[in-house]
């Protein structure tokens, strides 16, 4: 138990460092303007599918193609109001047991300071519940434990093929 907590803590620390280093590479002045103008970090000028894909790969999420497909499904291809209001790319709720990067709750969805914290929270979810699964095992896990739509895995497979 002690070793598991240490591993999770170290993983979270690594993810945080990755998020910060990724953020430093962007124009800081632009980010500050977005925060002042919108009172959060989400902006069409700041967020893109390419930046999401790069970030997913940079923090080495397992099955990145599945994770990207989930973000598309959960946000209606990045157009949902929940995404705009919460920076939540995965329809995540606030966890009761595991660590989280969520900073609140809105309409039963976890809220995040920016979209990168949503991705880091998804990474914490993966580490807590689905680490080391094969692609097939991961899809089965998602259908049983994550999805509300009985066609969820079919939709994921359609997007990744």
C-alpha positions in Angstrom: 0.0 0.0 0.0 2.8 2.4 0.9 4.6 1.7 -2.4 1.4 2.1 -4.4 0.8 5.5 -2.8 4.4 6.6 -3.5 4.1 5.4 -7.2 0.9 7.3 -7.6 2.4 10.4 -6.0 5.5 10.3 -8.2 3.3 9.7 -11.3 1.1 12.7 -10.4 4.3 14.8 -9.9 5.6 13.8 -13.2 2.3 14.6 -14.9 2.3 18.0 -13.3 5.8 18.8 -14.4 4.9 17.7 -18.0 1.9 19.9 -18.0 3.9 22.9 -16.7 6.7 22.4 -19.2 4.1 22.0 -22.0 2.5 25.2 -20.9 5.8 27.1 -20.8 6.3 26.4 -24.5 3.3 28.4 -25.4 3.1 32.2 -25.6 2.6 33.1 -21.9 1.2 36.6 -22.8 -1.5 35.0 -25.0 -2.4 32.6 -22.1 -2.8 35.5 -19.7 -5.0 37.4 -22.1 -7.2 34.3 -22.5 -7.5 33.9 -18.7 -8.4 37.6 -18.2 -10.9 37.7 -21.1 -12.7 34.5 -20.4 -12.0 34.0 -16.7 -10.7 30.5 -17.6 -8.1 29.0 -19.9 -10.4 27.4 -22.5 -10.4 29.3 -25.7 -10.8 28.1 -29.3 -7.6 30.1 -30.0 -5.7 28.1 -27.3 -7.2 24.6 -27.5 -6.9 22.5 -30.6 -7.2 18.8 -31.4 -3.5 18.9 -32.3 -2.5 20.4 -29.0 -4.6 17.8 -27.2 -3.1 14.9 -29.2 0.4 16.3 -28.5 -0.3 16.5 -24.8 -1.7 13.0 -24.6 1.4 11.6 -26.2 3.8 13.8 -24.2 2.5 12.5 -20.9 2.5 9.0 -22.2 -1.1 8.0 -21.6 -1.8 4.4 -22.3 -3.7 3.8 -25.5 -3.6 7.4 -26.7 -5.7 6.8 -29.8 -8.5 5.5 -27.6 -8.1 8.5 -25.2 -8.3 10.9 -28.1 -11.4 9.1 -29.5 -13.0 9.3 -26.0 -12.4 13.1 -25.9 -14.1 13.5 -29.3 -17.1 11.4 -28.3 -17.5 12.9 -24.8 -17.4 16.5 -26.1 -19.2 16.1 -29.4 -16.0 16.7 -31.3 -15.0 19.5 -28.9 -18.2 21.6 -29.3 -20.1 20.8 -26.1 -21.1 23.4 -23.6 -19.9 21.2 -20.8 -16.4 21.4 -22.3 -16.6 25.1 -22.7 -18.0 25.6 -19.1 -15.8 23.1 -17.3 -12.7 22.3 -19.4 -13.7 18.7 -19.0 -12.7 16.6 -22.1 -13.9 13.2 -20.8 -17.2 13.7 -19.1 -15.5 13.0 -15.8 -17.2 13.3 -12.4 -15.4 14.2 -9.3 -13.8 11.0 -7.9 -14.6 9.9 -4.4 -11.4 7.9 -3.7 -8.5 8.6 -6.1 -6.5 11.8 -6.5 -7.8 14.4 -8.9 -6.9 17.7 -10.5 -10.5 18.8 -10.5 -11.2 22.2 -8.9 -14.9 21.9 -8.5 -18.1 20.5 -9.9 -20.7 21.9 -12.4 -23.9 20.0 -13.3 -22.3 16.8 -11.9 -19.2 17.2 -14.0 -15.7 17.8 -12.7 -14.3 21.2 -13.5 -10.7 22.0 -14.3 -8.6 25.1 -14.5 -7.8 24.3 -18.1 -8.1 21.4 -20.5 -4.6 20.1 -19.6 -5.7 19.4 -16.0 -8.6 17.4 -17.5 -6.1 15.2 -19.4 -3.9 14.8 -16.2 -7.0 13.8 -14.3 -7.8 11.2 -16.9 -4.2 9.9 -16.5 -4.8 9.6 -12.8 -8.0 7.6 -13.6 -6.0 5.3 -15.9 -3.3 4.7 -13.3 -5.8 4.1 -10.5 -8.1 1.7 -12.4 -6.7 0.5 -15.8 -2.9 0.5 -15.8 -1.2 -2.1 -17.9 -4.2 -3.4 -19.8 -4.0 -4.4 -23.4 -6.0 -2.5 -26.0 -8.8 -5.1 -25.9 -8.8 -5.3 -22.1 -8.9 -1.5 -21.9 -11.9 -1.3 -24.3 -13.7 -3.9 -22.2 -12.9 -2.1 -19.0 -14.2 1.2 -20.5 -17.5 -0.4 -21.6 -18.1 -2.0 -18.2 -16.8 0.8 -15.9 -16.9 4.1 -17.8 -19.4 4.2 -20.6 -23.1 4.8 -20.2 -23.7 4.3 -24.0 -23.9 0.5 -24.9 -22.4 1.5 -28.3 -19.4 3.4 -26.7 -16.7 0.9 -27.7 -18.1 0.6 -31.2 -18.0 4.4 -31.6 -14.3 4.4 -30.3 -13.4 1.7 -32.7 -15.0 3.6 -35.6 -12.9 6.7 -34.8 -9.6 4.8 -34.4 -9.8 2.7 -37.5 
